[in-house]
């Protein structure tokens, strides 16, 4: 999936777009990647002498990947975007540093009307960096 296709699927843009590419996608699963350059805006303060990707941004990357996946399920829902309503069972297992690439694996577990329940796993160099469950619903833009 190209950057233009990612932009068509979700409203996120730089510097807050946390998906560089979509590697695989089916109706209920998506695998994306993001490489964090040393110039990312948040490294200046998190932390100045020991830069780390904030855990909340690993979760956000998972939710953005989930939103790309859900775009396939909500075609025709003009003016509506998926927004997070719940995050559960978050576990951070590995630090992510400048120059590293994460792989984001999101699975759609269940859909109930406009509510979507998903599981995300973020890995780096084959090790789990974060794992969590989340839910989304469709919100009207504007």
Secondary structure, 3 states (H helix, E strand, C coil): CCHHHHHHHCCCCCCCCCCCEEEEECCCEEEEEEECCCCCHHHHCCCCCCCCCCHHHHHHHHHHHHHHHHHCCCCCCCCEEEEEEEEEEEEECCCCCCCCEEEEEEEEEEEECCEEEEEEEEEECCEEEEEEEEEEEEEECC
